[in-house]
Amino acid sequence: MPVRFTAASVRQLKIFIAVVENGGFSAAQATLNTSAATISVQMKELEYQLGMTLCQRGRMGFKLTER
């Protein structure tokens, strides 16, 4: 079944791009002018919608998954 993107999904994709370009959630906060917690929630929602984990994050840092 194809993924249906909404305006919220597009915003989440923009957040994902900012996270990747900045190398992590904390670094993307300034670019996005939002908190790391908000970024985390949006990323989790995007990953749920896509049905896959896009990146590993935590104490060990930020890393994209192969998917």
mmCIF file as Biopython writes it, N, C-alpha, C and O atoms, coordinates in Angstrom:
data_model
#
loop_
_atom_site.group_PDB
_atom_site.id
_atom_site.type_symbol
_atom_site.label_atom_id
_atom_site.label_alt_id
_atom_site.label_comp_id
_atom_site.label_asym_id
_atom_site.label_entity_id
_atom_site.label_seq_id
_atom_site.pdbx_PDB_ins_code
_atom_site.Cartn_x
_atom_site.Cartn_y
_atom_site.Cartn_z
_atom_site.occupancy
_atom_site.B_iso_or_equiv
_atom_site.auth_seq_id
_atom_site.auth_asym_id
_atom_site.pdbx_PDB_model_num
ATOM 1   N N  . MET A ? 1  ? 0.841  -1.174 0.000  1.0 0.0 1  A 1 
ATOM 2   C CA . MET A ? 1  ? 0.000  0.000  0.000  1.0 0.0 1  A 1 
ATOM 3   C C  . MET A ? 1  ? 0.893  1.247  0.000  1.0 0.0 1  A 1 
ATOM 4   O O  . MET A ? 1  ? 1.816  1.336  0.810  1.0 0.0 1  A 1 
ATOM 5   N N  . PRO A ? 2  ? 0.639  2.201  -0.883 1.0 0.0 2  A 1 
ATOM 6   C CA . PRO A ? 2  ? 1.474  3.390  -0.956 1.0 0.0 2  A 1 
ATOM 7   C C  . PRO A ? 2  ? 1.287  4.285  0.275  1.0 0.0 2  A 1 
ATOM 8   O O  . PRO A ? 2  ? 0.224  4.313  0.895  1.0 0.0 2  A 1 
ATOM 9   N N  . VAL A ? 3  ? 2.352  5.011  0.600  1.0 0.0 3  A 1 
ATOM 10  C CA . VAL A ? 3  ? 2.309  5.961  1.700  1.0 0.0 3  A 1 
ATOM 11  C C  . VAL A ? 3  ? 1.600  7.220  1.214  1.0 0.0 3  A 1 
ATOM 12  O O  . VAL A ? 3  ? 1.891  7.717  0.126  1.0 0.0 3  A 1 
ATOM 13  N N  . ARG A ? 4  ? 0.677  7.732  2.010  1.0 0.0 4  A 1 
ATOM 14  C CA . ARG A ? 4  ? -0.023 8.971  1.668  1.0 0.0 4  A 1 
ATOM 15  C C  . ARG A ? 4  ? 0.586  10.102 2.497  1.0 0.0 4  A 1 
ATOM 16  O O  . ARG A ? 4  ? 0.583  10.068 3.727  1.0 0.0 4  A 1 
ATOM 17  N N  . PHE A ? 5  ? 1.104  11.095 1.795  1.0 0.0 5  A 1 
ATOM 18  C CA . PHE A ? 5  ? 1.731  12.212 2.478  1.0 0.0 5  A 1 
ATOM 19  C C  . PHE A ? 5  ? 0.748  13.354 2.656  1.0 0.0 5  A 1 
ATOM 20  O O  . PHE A ? 5  ? 0.017  13.717 1.734  1.0 0.0 5  A 1 
ATOM 21  N N  . THR A ? 6  ? 0.743  13.907 3.847  1.0 0.0 6  A 1 
ATOM 22  C CA . THR A ? 6  ? -0.078 15.059 4.196  1.0 0.0 6  A 1 
ATOM 23  C C  . THR A ? 6  ? 0.846  16.256 4.398  1.0 0.0 6  A 1 
ATOM 24  O O  . THR A ? 6  ? 2.066  16.131 4.288  1.0 0.0 6  A 1 
ATOM 25  N N  . ALA A ? 7  ? 0.264  17.412 4.692  1.0 0.0 7  A 1 
ATOM 26  C CA . ALA A ? 7  ? 1.082  18.589 4.991  1.0 0.0 7  A 1 
ATOM 27  C C  . ALA A ? 7  ? 1.975  18.310 6.199  1.0 0.0 7  A 1 
ATOM 28  O O  . ALA A ? 7  ? 3.123  18.752 6.243  1.0 0.0 7  A 1 
ATOM 29  N N  . ALA A ? 8  ? 1.441  17.573 7.182  1.0 0.0 8  A 1 
ATOM 30  C CA . ALA A ? 8  ? 2.243  17.219 8.361  1.0 0.0 8  A 1 
ATOM 31  C C  . ALA A ? 8  ? 3.396  16.306 7.964  1.0 0.0 8  A 1 
ATOM 32  O O  . ALA A ? 8  ? 4.499  16.438 8.494  1.0 0.0 8  A 1 
ATOM 33  N N  . SER A ? 9  ? 3.153  15.384 7.042  1.0 0.0 9  A 1 
ATOM 34  C CA . SER A ? 9  ? 4.205  14.473 6.583  1.0 0.0 9  A 1 
ATOM 35  C C  . SER A ? 9  ? 5.323  15.239 5.887  1.0 0.0 9  A 1 
ATOM 36  O O  . SER A ? 9  ? 6.502  14.938 6.077  1.0 0.0 9  A 1 
ATOM 37  N N  . VAL A ? 10 ? 4.953  16.218 5.089  1.0 0.0 10 A 1 
ATOM 38  C CA . VAL A ? 10 ? 5.953  17.027 4.382  1.0 0.0 10 A 1 
ATOM 39  C C  . VAL A ? 10 ? 6.793  17.793 5.399  1.0 0.0 10 A 1 
ATOM 40  O O  . VAL A ? 10 ? 8.009  17.901 5.238  1.0 0.0 10 A 1 
ATOM 41  N N  . ARG A ? 11 ? 6.161  18.325 6.441  1.0 0.0 11 A 1 
ATOM 42  C CA . ARG A ? 11 ? 6.895  19.021 7.509  1.0 0.0 11 A 1 
ATOM 43  C C  . ARG A ? 11 ? 7.851  18.045 8.189  1.0 0.0 11 A 1 
ATOM 44  O O  . ARG A ? 11 ? 8.995  18.395 8.478  1.0 0.0 11 A 1 
ATOM 45  N N  . GLN A ? 12 ? 7.391  16.836 8.441  1.0 0.0 12 A 1 
ATOM 46  C CA . GLN A ? 12 ? 8.242  15.837 9.074  1.0 0.0 12 A 1 
ATOM 47  C C  . GLN A ? 12 ? 9.431  15.482 8.187  1.0 0.0 12 A 1 
ATOM 48  O O  . GLN A ? 12 ? 10.536 15.275 8.688  1.0 0.0 12 A 1 
ATOM 49  N N  . LEU A ? 13 ? 9.217  15.411 6.893  1.0 0.0 13 A 1 
ATOM 50  C CA . LEU A ? 13 ? 10.324 15.141 5.965  1.0 0.0 13 A 1 
ATOM 51  C C  . LEU A ? 13 ? 11.334 16.287 5.985  1.0 0.0 13 A 1 
ATOM 52  O O  . LEU A ? 13 ? 12.541 16.050 5.920  1.0 0.0 13 A 1 
ATOM 53  N N  . LYS A ? 14 ? 10.851 17.521 6.073  1.0 0.0 14 A 1 
ATOM 54  C CA . LYS A ? 14 ? 11.749 18.674 6.155  1.0 0.0 14 A 1 
ATOM 55  C C  . LYS A ? 14 ? 12.564 18.617 7.448  1.0 0.0 14 A 1 
ATOM 56  O O  . LYS A ? 14 ? 13.746 18.963 7.455  1.0 0.0 14 A 1 
ATOM 57  N N  . ILE A ? 15 ? 11.938 18.184 8.533  1.0 0.0 15 A 1 
ATOM 58  C CA . ILE A ? 15 ? 12.652 18.021 9.797  1.0 0.0 15 A 1 
ATOM 59  C C  . ILE A ? 15 ? 13.722 16.949 9.645  1.0 0.0 15 A 1 
ATOM 60  O O  . ILE A ? 15 ? 14.855 17.136 10.088 1.0 0.0 15 A 1 
ATOM 61  N N  . PHE A ? 16 ? 13.369 15.826 9.022  1.0 0.0 16 A 1 
ATOM 62  C CA . PHE A ? 16 ? 14.331 14.750 8.796  1.0 0.0 16 A 1 
ATOM 63  C C  . PHE A ? 16 ? 15.531 15.255 7.994  1.0 0.0 16 A 1 
ATOM 64  O O  . PHE A ? 16 ? 16.675 14.954 8.334  1.0 0.0 16 A 1 
ATOM 65  N N  . ILE A ? 17 ? 15.281 16.006 6.953  1.0 0.0 17 A 1 
ATOM 66  C CA . ILE A ? 17 ? 16.363 16.552 6.126  1.0 0.0 17 A 1 
ATOM 67  C C  . ILE A ? 17 ? 17.258 17.461 6.965  1.0 0.0 17 A 1 
ATOM 68  O O  . ILE A ? 17 ? 18.483 17.388 6.865  1.0 0.0 17 A 1 
ATOM 69  N N  . ALA A ? 18 ? 16.656 18.314 7.790  1.0 0.0 18 A 1 
ATOM 70  C CA . ALA A ? 18 ? 17.443 19.213 8.640  1.0 0.0 18 A 1 
ATOM 71  C C  . ALA A ? 18 ? 18.289 18.425 9.636  1.0 0.0 18 A 1 
ATOM 72  O O  . ALA A ? 18 ? 19.438 18.782 9.897  1.0 0.0 18 A 1 
ATOM 73  N N  . VAL A ? 19 ? 17.726 17.362 10.185 1.0 0.0 19 A 1 
ATOM 74  C CA . VAL A ? 19 ? 18.462 16.524 11.136 1.0 0.0 19 A 1 
ATOM 75  C C  . VAL A ? 19 ? 19.672 15.893 10.441 1.0 0.0 19 A 1 
ATOM 76  O O  . VAL A ? 19 ? 20.776 15.890 10.984 1.0 0.0 19 A 1 
ATOM 77  N N  . VAL A ? 20 ? 19.455 15.364 9.248  1.0 0.0 20 A 1 
ATOM 78  C CA . VAL A ? 20 ? 20.548 14.735 8.495  1.0 0.0 20 A 1 
ATOM 79  C C  . VAL A ? 20 ? 21.611 15.769 8.142  1.0 0.0 20 A 1 
ATOM 80  O O  . VAL A ? 20 ? 22.802 15.530 8.342  1.0 0.0 20 A 1 
ATOM 81  N N  . GLU A ? 21 ? 21.186 16.915 7.619  1.0 0.0 21 A 1 
ATOM 82  C CA . GLU A ? 21 ? 22.148 17.944 7.206  1.0 0.0 21 A 1 
ATOM 83  C C  . GLU A ? 21 ? 22.949 18.498 8.382  1.0 0.0 21 A 1 
ATOM 84  O O  . GLU A ? 21 ? 24.102 18.897 8.216  1.0 0.0 21 A 1 
ATOM 85  N N  . ASN A ? 22 ? 22.342 18.523 9.567  1.0 0.0 22 A 1 
ATOM 86  C CA . ASN A ? 22 ? 23.014 19.059 10.749 1.0 0.0 22 A 1 
ATOM 87  C C  . ASN A ? 22 ? 23.701 17.989 11.585 1.0 0.0 22 A 1 
ATOM 88  O O  . ASN A ? 22 ? 24.406 18.308 12.542 1.0 0.0 22 A 1 
ATOM 89  N N  . GLY A ? 23 ? 23.503 16.735 11.236 1.0 0.0 23 A 1 
ATOM 90  C CA . GLY A ? 23 ? 24.187 15.648 11.922 1.0 0.0 23 A 1 
ATOM 91  C C  . GLY A ? 23 ? 23.587 15.228 13.247 1.0 0.0 23 A 1 
ATOM 92  O O  . GLY A ? 23 ? 24.264 14.601 14.062 1.0 0.0 23 A 1 
ATOM 93  N N  . GLY A ? 24 ? 22.324 15.562 13.476 1.0 0.0 24 A 1 
ATOM 94  C CA . GLY A ? 24 ? 21.670 15.115 14.700 1.0 0.0 24 A 1 
ATOM 95  C C  . GLY A ? 24 ? 20.571 16.046 15.160 1.0 0.0 24 A 1 
ATOM 96  O O  . GLY A ? 24 ? 20.387 17.141 14.630 1.0 0.0 24 A 1 
ATOM 97  N N  . PHE A ? 25 ? 19.849 15.584 16.157 1.0 0.0 25 A 1 
ATOM 98  C CA . PHE A ? 25 ? 18.701 16.328 16.675 1.0 0.0 25 A 1 
ATOM 99  C C  . PHE A ? 25 ? 19.128 17.630 17.337 1.0 0.0 25 A 1 
ATOM 100 O O  . PHE A ? 25 ? 18.580 18.692 17.042 1.0 0.0 25 A 1 
ATOM 101 N N  . SER A ? 26 ? 20.106 17.546 18.232 1.0 0.0 26 A 1 
ATOM 102 C CA . SER A ? 26 ? 20.538 18.739 18.967 1.0 0.0 26 A 1 
ATOM 103 C C  . SER A ? 26 ? 21.049 19.802 18.017 1.0 0.0 26 A 1 
ATOM 104 O O  . SER A ? 26 ? 20.725 20.980 18.166 1.0 0.0 26 A 1 
ATOM 105 N N  . ALA A ? 27 ? 21.841 19.398 17.047 1.0 0.0 27 A 1 
ATOM 106 C CA . ALA A ? 27 ? 22.399 20.347 16.096 1.0 0.0 27 A 1 
ATOM 107 C C  . ALA A ? 27 ? 21.325 20.966 15.203 1.0 0.0 27 A 1 
ATOM 108 O O  . ALA A ? 27 ? 21.493 22.091 14.735 1.0 0.0 27 A 1 
ATOM 109 N N  . ALA A ? 28 ? 20.226 20.250 14.959 1.0 0.0 28 A 1 
ATOM 110 C CA . ALA A ? 28 ? 19.154 20.746 14.093 1.0 0.0 28 A 1 
ATOM 111 C C  . ALA A ? 28 ? 18.221 21.717 14.806 1.0 0.0 28 A 1 
ATOM 112 O O  . ALA A ? 28 ? 17.426 22.394 14.154 1.0 0.0 28 A 1 
ATOM 113 N N  . GLN A ? 29 ? 18.302 21.797 16.130 1.0 0.0 29 A 1 
ATOM 114 C CA . GLN A ? 29 ? 17.399 22.669 16.889 1.0 0.0 29 A 1 
ATOM 115 C C  . GLN A ? 29 ? 17.447 24.124 16.421 1.0 0.0 29 A 1 
ATOM 116 O O  . GLN A ? 29 ? 16.401 24.745 16.232 1.0 0.0 29 A 1 
ATOM 117 N N  . ALA A ? 30 ? 18.620 24.660 16.238 1.0 0.0 30 A 1 
ATOM 118 C CA . ALA A ? 30 ? 18.760 26.057 15.830 1.0 0.0 30 A 1 
ATOM 119 C C  . ALA A ? 30 ? 18.217 26.280 14.423 1.0 0.0 30 A 1 
ATOM 120 O O  . ALA A ? 30 ? 17.536 27.272 14.163 1.0 0.0 30 A 1 
ATOM 121 N N  . THR A ? 31 ? 18.518 25.361 13.527 1.0 0.0 31 A 1 
ATOM 122 C CA . THR A ? 31 ? 18.043 25.479 12.153 1.0 0.0 31 A 1 
ATOM 123 C C  . THR A ? 31 ? 16.520 25.463 12.092 1.0 0.0 31 A 1 
ATOM 124 O O  . THR A ? 31 ? 15.905 26.222 11.344 1.0 0.0 31 A 1 
ATOM 125 N N  . LEU A ? 32 ? 15.923 24.582 12.896 1.0 0.0 32 A 1 
ATOM 126 C CA . LEU A ? 32 ? 14.468 24.407 12.878 1.0 0.0 32 A 1 
ATOM 127 C C  . LEU A ? 32 ? 13.751 25.333 13.857 1.0 0.0 32 A 1 
ATOM 128 O O  . LEU A ? 32 ? 12.528 25.462 13.814 1.0 0.0 32 A 1 
ATOM 129 N N  . ASN A ? 33 ? 14.512 25.973 14.737 1.0 0.0 33 A 1 
ATOM 130 C CA . ASN A ? 33 ? 13.944 26.848 15.761 1.0 0.0 33 A 1 
ATOM 131 C C  . ASN A ? 33 ? 12.898 26.110 16.592 1.0 0.0 33 A 1 
ATOM 132 O O  . ASN A ? 33 ? 11.794 26.610 16.813 1.0 0.0 33 A 1 
ATOM 133 N N  . THR A ? 34 ? 13.264 24.914 17.048 1.0 0.0 34 A 1 
ATOM 134 C CA . THR A ? 34 ? 12.379 24.094 17.865 1.0 0.0 34 A 1 
ATOM 135 C C  . THR A ? 34 ? 13.213 23.244 18.816 1.0 0.0 34 A 1 
ATOM 136 O O  . THR A ? 34 ? 14.439 23.209 18.710 1.0 0.0 34 A 1 
ATOM 137 N N  . SER A ? 35 ? 12.560 22.572 19.727 1.0 0.0 35 A 1 
ATOM 138 C CA . SER A ? 35 ? 13.278 21.772 20.721 1.0 0.0 35 A 1 
ATOM 139 C C  . SER A ? 35 ? 13.627 20.384 20.181 1.0 0.0 35 A 1 
ATOM 140 O O  . SER A ? 35 ? 13.017 19.898 19.229 1.0 0.0 35 A 1 
ATOM 141 N N  . ALA A ? 36 ? 14.607 19.769 20.804 1.0 0.0 36 A 1 
ATOM 142 C CA . ALA A ? 36 ? 14.983 18.403 20.436 1.0 0.0 36 A 1 
ATOM 143 C C  . ALA A ? 36 ? 13.829 17.445 20.699 1.0 0.0 36 A 1 
ATOM 144 O O  . ALA A ? 36 ? 13.646 16.473 19.966 1.0 0.0 36 A 1 
ATOM 145 N N  . ALA A ? 37 ? 13.053 17.716 21.740 1.0 0.0 37 A 1 
ATOM 146 C CA . ALA A ? 37 ? 11.903 16.863 22.057 1.0 0.0 37 A 1 
ATOM 147 C C  . ALA A ? 37 ? 10.867 16.908 20.930 1.0 0.0 37 A 1 
ATOM 148 O O  . ALA A ? 37 ? 10.319 15.874 20.548 1.0 0.0 37 A 1 
ATOM 149 N N  . THR A ? 38 ? 10.603 18.095 20.402 1.0 0.0 38 A 1 
ATOM 150 C CA . THR A ? 38 ? 9.655  18.231 19.292 1.0 0.0 38 A 1 
ATOM 151 C C  . THR A ? 38 ? 10.177 17.514 18.059 1.0 0.0 38 A 1 
ATOM 152 O O  . THR A ? 38 ? 9.423  16.831 17.365 1.0 0.0 38 A 1 
ATOM 153 N N  . ILE A ? 39 ? 11.457 17.666 17.789 1.0 0.0 39 A 1 
ATOM 154 C CA . ILE A ? 39 ? 12.072 16.983 16.647 1.0 0.0 39 A 1 
ATOM 155 C C  . ILE A ? 39 ? 11.925 15.475 16.820 1.0 0.0 39 A 1 
ATOM 156 O O  . ILE A ? 39 ? 11.579 14.775 15.868 1.0 0.0 39 A 1 
ATOM 157 N N  . SER A ? 40 ? 12.181 14.973 18.011 1.0 0.0 40 A 1 
ATOM 158 C CA . SER A ? 40 ? 12.084 13.545 18.291 1.0 0.0 40 A 1 
ATOM 159 C C  . SER A ? 40 ? 10.670 13.017 18.042 1.0 0.0 40 A 1 
ATOM 160 O O  . SER A ? 40 ? 10.496 11.968 17.423 1.0 0.0 40 A 1 
ATOM 161 N N  . VAL A ? 41 ? 9.676  13.737 18.520 1.0 0.0 41 A 1 
ATOM 162 C CA . VAL A ? 41 ? 8.279  13.320 18.325 1.0 0.0 41 A 1 
ATOM 163 C C  . VAL A ? 41 ? 7.945  13.275 16.831 1.0 0.0 41 A 1 
ATOM 164 O O  . VAL A ? 41 ? 7.338  12.316 16.353 1.0 0.0 41 A 1 
ATOM 165 N N  . GLN A ? 42 ? 8.341  14.308 16.107 1.0 0.0 42 A 1 
ATOM 166 C CA . GLN A ? 42 ? 8.044  14.356 14.674 1.0 0.0 42 A 1 
ATOM 167 C C  . GLN A ? 42 ? 8.749  13.233 13.921 1.0 0.0 42 A 1 
ATOM 168 O O  . GLN A ? 42 ? 8.179  12.643 13.003 1.0 0.0 42 A 1 
ATOM 169 N N  . MET A ? 43 ? 9.985  12.939 14.307 1.0 0.0 43 A 1 
ATOM 170 C CA . MET A ? 43 ? 10.723 11.849 13.663 1.0 0.0 43 A 1 
ATOM 171 C C  . MET A ? 43 ? 10.063 10.501 13.949 1.0 0.0 43 A 1 
ATOM 172 O O  . MET A ? 43 ? 9.948  9.666  13.051 1.0 0.0 43 A 1 
ATOM 173 N N  . LYS A ? 44 ? 9.631  10.284 15.182 1.0 0.0 44 A 1 
ATOM 174 C CA . LYS A ? 44 ? 8.956  9.032  15.526 1.0 0.0 44 A 1 
ATOM 175 C C  . LYS A ? 44 ? 7.676  8.866  14.718 1.0 0.0 44 A 1 
ATOM 176 O O  . LYS A ? 44 ? 7.371  7.767  14.255 1.0 0.0 44 A 1 
ATOM 177 N N  . GLU A ? 45 ? 6.928  9.949  14.546 1.0 0.0 45 A 1 
ATOM 178 C CA . GLU A ? 45 ? 5.691  9.884  13.760 1.0 0.0 45 A 1 
ATOM 179 C C  . GLU A ? 45 ? 5.990  9.580  12.296 1.0 0.0 45 A 1 
ATOM 180 O O  . GLU A ? 45 ? 5.277  8.795  11.669 1.0 0.0 45 A 1 
ATOM 181 N N  . LEU A ? 46 ? 7.028  10.189 11.750 1.0 0.0 46 A 1 
ATOM 182 C CA . LEU A ? 46 ? 7.409  9.922  10.368 1.0 0.0 46 A 1 
ATOM 183 C C  . LEU A ? 46 ? 7.833  8.464  10.206 1.0 0.0 46 A 1 
ATOM 184 O O  . LEU A ? 46 ? 7.420  7.796  9.258  1.0 0.0 46 A 1 
ATOM 185 N N  . GLU A ? 47 ? 8.649  7.977  11.121 1.0 0.0 47 A 1 
ATOM 186 C CA . GLU A ? 47 ? 9.092  6.584  11.059 1.0 0.0 47 A 1 
ATOM 187 C C  . GLU A ? 47 ? 7.904  5.629  11.167 1.0 0.0 47 A 1 
ATOM 188 O O  . GLU A ? 47 ? 7.861  4.616  10.469 1.0 0.0 47 A 1 
ATOM 189 N N  . TYR A ? 48 ? 6.958  5.936  12.021 1.0 0.0 48 A 1 
ATOM 190 C CA . TYR A ? 48 ? 5.754  5.097  12.150 1.0 0.0 48 A 1 
ATOM 191 C C  . TYR A ? 48 ? 4.975  5.083  10.839 1.0 0.0 48 A 1 
ATOM 192 O O  . TYR A ? 48 ? 4.544  4.028  10.376 1.0 0.0 48 A 1 
ATOM 193 N N  . GLN A ? 49 ? 4.799  6.257  10.248 1.0 0.0 49 A 1 
ATOM 194 C CA . GLN A ? 49 ? 4.053  6.349  8.990  1.0 0.0 49 A 1 
ATOM 195 C C  . GLN A ? 49 ? 4.745  5.574  7.870  1.0 0.0 49 A 1 
ATOM 196 O O  . GLN A ? 49 ? 4.084  4.928  7.057  1.0 0.0 49 A 1 
ATOM 197 N N  . LEU A ? 50 ? 6.060  5.639  7.831  1.0 0.0 50 A 1 
ATOM 198 C CA . LEU A ? 50 ? 6.811  4.943  6.785  1.0 0.0 50 A 1 
ATOM 199 C C  . LEU A ? 50 ? 7.018  3.464  7.093  1.0 0.0 50 A 1 
ATOM 200 O O  . LEU A ? 50 ? 7.330  2.671  6.205  1.0 0.0 50 A 1 
ATOM 201 N N  . GLY A ? 51 ? 6.839  3.103  8.364  1.0 0.0 51 A 1 
ATOM 202 C CA . GLY A ? 51 ? 7.012  1.715  8.760  1.0 0.0 51 A 1 
ATOM 203 C C  . GLY A ? 51 ? 8.457  1.271  8.810  1.0 0.0 51 A 1 
ATOM 204 O O  . GLY A ? 51 ? 8.769  0.103  8.581  1.0 0.0 51 A 1 
ATOM 205 N N  . MET A ? 52 ? 9.343  2.215  9.114  1.0 0.0 52 A 1 
ATOM 206 C CA . MET A ? 52 ? 10.770 1.881  9.198  1.0 0.0 52 A 1 
ATOM 207 C C  . MET A ? 52 ? 11.500 2.869  10.092 1.0 0.0 52 A 1 
ATOM 208 O O  . MET A ? 52 ? 11.059 4.003  10.278 1.0 0.0 52 A 1 
ATOM 209 N N  . THR A ? 53 ? 12.612 2.429  10.636 1.0 0.0 53 A 1 
ATOM 210 C CA . THR A ? 53 ? 13.473 3.302  11.418 1.0 0.0 53 A 1 
ATOM 211 C C  . THR A ? 53 ? 14.418 4.006  10.461 1.0 0.0 53 A 1 
ATOM 212 O O  . THR A ? 53 ? 15.117 3.357  9.683  1.0 0.0 53 A 1 
ATOM 213 N N  . LEU A ? 54 ? 14.444 5.328  10.515 1.0 0.0 54 A 1 
ATOM 214 C CA . LEU A ? 54 ? 15.280 6.110  9.609  1.0 0.0 54 A 1 
ATOM 215 C C  . LEU A ? 54 ? 16.671 6.368  10.167 1.0 0.0 54 A 1 
ATOM 216 O O  . LEU A ? 54 ? 17.642 6.489  9.420  1.0 0.0 54 A 1 
ATOM 217 N N  . CYS A ? 55 ? 16.755 6.453  11.507 1.0 0.0 55 A 1 
ATOM 218 C CA . CYS A ? 55 ? 18.050 6.726  12.107 1.0 0.0 55 A 1 
ATOM 219 C C  . CYS A ? 55 ? 18.122 6.176  13.522 1.0 0.0 55 A 1 
ATOM 220 O O  . CYS A ? 55 ? 17.113 6.022  14.211 1.0 0.0 55 A 1 
ATOM 221 N N  . GLN A ? 56 ? 19.344 5.887  13.925 1.0 0.0 56 A 1 
ATOM 222 C CA . GLN A ? 56 ? 19.623 5.475  15.292 1.0 0.0 56 A 1 
ATOM 223 C C  . GLN A ? 56 ? 20.029 6.738  16.037 1.0 0.0 56 A 1 
ATOM 224 O O  . GLN A ? 56 ? 20.807 7.542  15.523 1.0 0.0 56 A 1 
ATOM 225 N N  . ARG A ? 57 ? 19.508 6.913  17.239 1.0 0.0 57 A 1 
ATOM 226 C CA . ARG A ? 57 ? 19.880 8.076  18.016 1.0 0.0 57 A 1 
ATOM 227 C C  . ARG A ? 57 ? 19.944 7.706  19.485 1.0 0.0 57 A 1 
ATOM 228 O O  . ARG A ? 57 ? 19.302 6.763  19.945 1.0 0.0 57 A 1 
ATOM 229 N N  . GLY A ? 58 ? 20.723 8.464  20.187 1.0 0.0 58 A 1 
ATOM 230 C CA . GLY A ? 58 ? 20.885 8.204  21.609 1.0 0.0 58 A 1 
ATOM 231 C C  . GLY A ? 58 ? 22.231 8.673  22.092 1.0 0.0 58 A 1 
ATOM 232 O O  . GLY A ? 58 ? 22.859 9.538  21.482 1.0 0.0 58 A 1 
ATOM 233 N N  . ARG A ? 59 ? 22.675 8.095  23.197 1.0 0.0 59 A 1 
ATOM 234 C CA . ARG A ? 59 ? 23.944 8.515  23.802 1.0 0.0 59 A 1 
ATOM 235 C C  . ARG A ? 59 ? 25.130 8.303  22.878 1.0 0.0 59 A 1 
ATOM 236 O O  . ARG A ? 59 ? 26.131 9.014  22.968 1.0 0.0 59 A 1 
ATOM 237 N N  . MET A ? 60 ? 25.016 7.335  22.000 1.0 0.0 60 A 1 
ATOM 238 C CA . MET A ? 60 ? 26.117 7.027  21.080 1.0 0.0 60 A 1 
ATOM 239 C C  . MET A ? 60 ? 26.138 7.969  19.881 1.0 0.0 60 A 1 
ATOM 240 O O  . MET A ? 60 ? 27.032 7.877  19.039 1.0 0.0 60 A 1 
ATOM 241 N N  . GLY A ? 61 ? 25.159 8.878  19.794 1.0 0.0 61 A 1 
ATOM 242 C CA . GLY A ? 61 ? 25.132 9.832  18.702 1.0 0.0 61 A 1 
ATOM 243 C C  . GLY A ? 61 ? 24.049 9.516  17.684 1.0 0.0 61 A 1 
ATOM 244 O O  . GLY A ? 61 ? 23.139 8.729  17.946 1.0 0.0 61 A 1 
ATOM 245 N N  . PHE A ? 62 ? 24.158 10.126 16.549 1.0 0.0 62 A 1 
ATOM 246 C CA . PHE A ? 62 ? 23.185 10.028 15.469 1.0 0.0 62 A 1 
ATOM 247 C C  . PHE A ? 62 ? 23.792 9.270  14.299 1.0 0.0 62 A 1 
ATOM 248 O O  . PHE A ? 62 ? 24.933 9.514  13.909 1.0 0.0 62 A 1 
ATOM 249 N N  . LYS A ? 63 ? 23.012 8.347  13.743 1.0 0.0 63 A 1 
ATOM 250 C CA . LYS A ? 63 ? 23.480 7.577  12.589 1.0 0.0 63 A 1 
ATOM 251 C C  . LYS A ? 63 ? 22.276 7.159  11.751 1.0 0.0 63 A 1 
ATOM 252 O O  . LYS A ? 63 ? 21.289 6.661  12.293 1.0 0.0 63 A 1 
ATOM 253 N N  . LEU A ? 64 ? 22.346 7.354  10.446 1.0 0.0 64 A 1 
ATOM 254 C CA . LEU A ? 64 ? 21.287 6.904  9.550  1.0 0.0 64 A 1 
ATOM 255 C C  . LEU A ? 64 ? 21.287 5.391  9.451  1.0 0.0 64 A 1 
ATOM 256 O O  . LEU A ? 64 ? 22.344 4.763  9.507  1.0 0.0 64 A 1 
ATOM 257 N N  . THR A ? 65 ? 20.113 4.805  9.304  1.0 0.0 65 A 1 
ATOM 258 C CA . THR A ? 65 ? 20.036 3.379  9.041  1.0 0.0 65 A 1 
ATOM 259 C C  . THR A ? 65 ? 20.247 3.148  7.554  1.0 0.0 65 A 1 
ATOM 260 O O  . THR A ? 65 ? 20.232 4.097  6.770  1.0 0.0 65 A 1 
ATOM 261 N N  . GLU A ? 66 ? 20.439 1.919  7.168  1.0 0.0 66 A 1 
ATOM 262 C CA . GLU A ? 66 ? 20.638 1.614  5.749  1.0 0.0 66 A 1 
ATOM 263 C C  . GLU A ? 66 ? 19.389 1.864  4.934  1.0 0.0 66 A 1 
ATOM 264 O O  . GLU A ? 66 ? 19.470 2.195  3.751  1.0 0.0 66 A 1 
ATOM 265 N N  . ARG A ? 67 ? 18.237 1.708  5.559  1.0 0.0 67 A 1 
ATOM 266 C CA . ARG A ? 67 ? 16.975 1.923  4.846  1.0 0.0 67 A 1 
ATOM 267 C C  . ARG A ? 67 ? 16.875 3.375  4.469  1.0 0.0 67 A 1 
ATOM 268 O O  . ARG A ? 67 ? 15.890 3.788  3.857  1.0 0.0 67 A 1 
#
